[in-house]
């Protein structure tokens, strides 16, 4: 097992850990979920480029008679990238004291302002940064607004 295989195993472990963390942990932390809203995927084009680059690496490994383990690890990395980029749905989970935006907890006290853009993007202004929340269904914005009014 070479350095490339070790790096691929670490990369797969990190990707799998992150995918499990985002799906399982926010659902169980900070109390009961009051509202769960599906979000739009951020950049499916980036995932397509990454997957295409991995396909090129698999082809190159096969043509140059690389190790079978490296080929399988590259294929596993591509499958995880496809799952994270296209199959997994990102969620916004509202709890009693705040909400989870991906794996990040944001309490209602950190919010200094909210705006709604013309194209349906909810802009949440925090003390030091701004969150752009793109919901899948535009009707969910009203439910988000009601939950945030009750939370503050």
PATIKE-687181 format. One record per residue (C-alpha): chain; x, y, z. Coordinates in Angstrom, 1 decimal, padded with zeros to 4 digits. Example, Ala and Ser with C-alpha at 12.3 -4.5 7.8 and 13.67 -1.06 7.14 Angstrom:
REC:cadena:xx:yy:zz
REC:A:012.3:-004.5:007.8
REC:A:013.7:-001.1:007.1
//
This chain:
REC:cadena:xx:yy:zz
REC:A:000.0:000.0:000.0
REC:A:001.5:003.2:-001.2
REC:A:001.1:006.8:-000.1
REC:A:-001.6:007.4:-002.7
REC:A:-003.7:004.6:-001.2
REC:A:-003.3:005.9:002.3
REC:A:-004.3:009.4:001.2
REC:A:-007.4:008.0:-000.6
REC:A:-008.4:006.0:002.5
REC:A:-008.1:009.1:004.6
REC:A:-010.1:011.1:002.1
REC:A:-012.8:008.5:001.9
REC:A:-013.0:008.3:005.7
REC:A:-013.3:012.1:006.0
REC:A:-015.9:012.3:003.3
REC:A:-017.9:009.5:004.8
REC:A:-017.6:011.0:008.3
REC:A:-018.8:014.4:007.1
REC:A:-021.7:012.9:005.2
REC:A:-022.8:010.9:008.3
REC:A:-022.3:013.9:010.6
REC:A:-024.5:016.2:008.6
REC:A:-027.3:013.6:008.3
REC:A:-027.3:012.2:011.8
REC:A:-025.9:014.5:014.4
REC:A:-027.9:017.8:013.8
REC:A:-031.2:015.8:014.1
REC:A:-030.3:014.6:017.6
REC:A:-028.6:017.6:019.1
REC:A:-030.2:020.7:020.7
REC:A:-033.7:019.2:021.3
REC:A:-036.6:018.4:019.1
REC:A:-036.7:019.6:015.5
REC:A:-039.6:022.1:015.0
REC:A:-039.2:022.5:011.2
REC:A:-037.0:020.8:008.6
REC:A:-036.7:022.6:005.3
REC:A:-035.0:021.1:002.2
REC:A:-032.4:023.5:000.6
REC:A:-031.1:023.7:-003.0
REC:A:-027.8:022.0:-003.7
REC:A:-024.9:024.5:-003.9
REC:A:-022.9:023.5:-006.9
REC:A:-023.7:020.4:-008.8
REC:A:-021.3:021.5:-011.6
REC:A:-018.4:021.3:-009.2
REC:A:-019.4:017.8:-008.3
REC:A:-019.6:016.9:-012.0
REC:A:-016.1:018.3:-012.6
REC:A:-014.7:016.4:-009.5
REC:A:-016.3:013.2:-010.6
REC:A:-015.0:013.6:-014.2
REC:A:-011.5:014.1:-012.8
REC:A:-011.8:011.0:-010.7
REC:A:-013.0:009.1:-013.8
REC:A:-009.9:010.3:-015.7
REC:A:-007.7:009.1:-012.8
REC:A:-009.4:005.7:-012.8
REC:A:-008.9:005.4:-016.6
REC:A:-005.2:006.5:-016.2
REC:A:-004.7:004.0:-013.4
REC:A:-006.2:001.2:-015.6
REC:A:-004.2:002.0:-018.7
REC:A:-000.9:002.3:-016.7
REC:A:-001.6:-001.0:-014.9
REC:A:-001.8:000.6:-011.5
REC:A:-002.8:-001.4:-008.4
REC:A:-006.3:-002.7:-008.1
REC:A:-006.7:-001.2:-004.6
REC:A:-006.0:002.3:-006.0
REC:A:-008.7:001.8:-008.7
REC:A:-011.3:000.6:-006.1
REC:A:-010.4:003.5:-003.8
REC:A:-010.8:006.0:-006.6
REC:A:-014.2:004.5:-007.6
REC:A:-015.2:004.7:-003.9
REC:A:-014.2:008.4:-003.8
REC:A:-016.3:009.0:-006.9
REC:A:-019.3:007.3:-005.5
REC:A:-019.1:009.3:-002.3
REC:A:-018.7:012.5:-004.3
REC:A:-021.8:011.6:-006.3
REC:A:-023.8:010.9:-003.1
REC:A:-022.7:014.1:-001.4
REC:A:-023.1:016.3:-004.5
REC:A:-026.2:015.0:-006.1
REC:A:-028.1:012.4:-004.0
REC:A:-028.0:013.9:-000.5
REC:A:-030.5:016.7:000.2
REC:A:-029.2:019.6:002.4
REC:A:-031.5:020.5:005.2
REC:A:-032.2:023.5:007.4
REC:A:-033.3:022.3:010.8
REC:A:-035.0:024.7:013.2
REC:A:-034.8:023.9:016.9
REC:A:-036.0:025.8:019.9
REC:A:-032.9:028.0:020.5
REC:A:-031.7:028.3:016.9
REC:A:-031.1:026.3:013.7
REC:A:-028.7:024.1:012.0
REC:A:-027.4:025.3:008.6
REC:A:-025.7:022.2:007.5
REC:A:-023.5:021.1:010.4
REC:A:-023.3:024.6:011.9
REC:A:-025.5:025.6:014.9
REC:A:-026.7:029.2:014.7
REC:A:-028.5:030.6:017.7
REC:A:-031.2:033.2:017.3
REC:A:-029.2:035.7:019.4
REC:A:-026.5:035.9:016.7
REC:A:-029.0:037.1:014.1
REC:A:-028.9:040.9:013.6
REC:A:-031.2:041.1:010.6
REC:A:-033.1:039.2:007.9
REC:A:-034.0:040.1:004.3
REC:A:-035.6:038.4:001.4
REC:A:-034.2:039.0:-002.0
REC:A:-036.2:039.2:-005.2
REC:A:-035.2:035.8:-006.4
REC:A:-036.3:034.1:-003.2
REC:A:-033.0:033.9:-001.3
REC:A:-033.3:034.4:002.5
REC:A:-030.4:036.6:003.6
REC:A:-029.7:036.1:007.3
REC:A:-027.3:038.7:008.7
REC:A:-025.2:037.5:011.6
REC:A:-022.8:039.6:013.6
REC:A:-019.8:038.9:011.5
REC:A:-021.1:037.2:008.3
REC:A:-024.1:036.8:006.1
REC:A:-025.9:033.5:005.2
REC:A:-027.6:033.1:001.9
REC:A:-030.3:030.4:002.3
REC:A:-031.8:029.1:-000.9
REC:A:-034.9:026.9:-000.1
REC:A:-036.2:024.3:-002.6
REC:A:-039.8:025.4:-002.2
REC:A:-040.5:029.1:-002.0
REC:A:-043.6:028.4:000.2
REC:A:-041.2:027.3:003.0
REC:A:-040.1:030.9:003.5
REC:A:-043.3:031.7:005.3
REC:A:-042.9:028.8:007.7
REC:A:-039.3:029.8:008.3
REC:A:-040.4:033.4:009.0
REC:A:-043.0:032.2:011.6
REC:A:-040.5:029.9:013.3
REC:A:-037.9:032.6:013.6
REC:A:-040.5:035.1:015.0
REC:A:-041.4:032.6:017.7
REC:A:-037.7:031.8:018.4
REC:A:-036.7:035.4:019.0
//
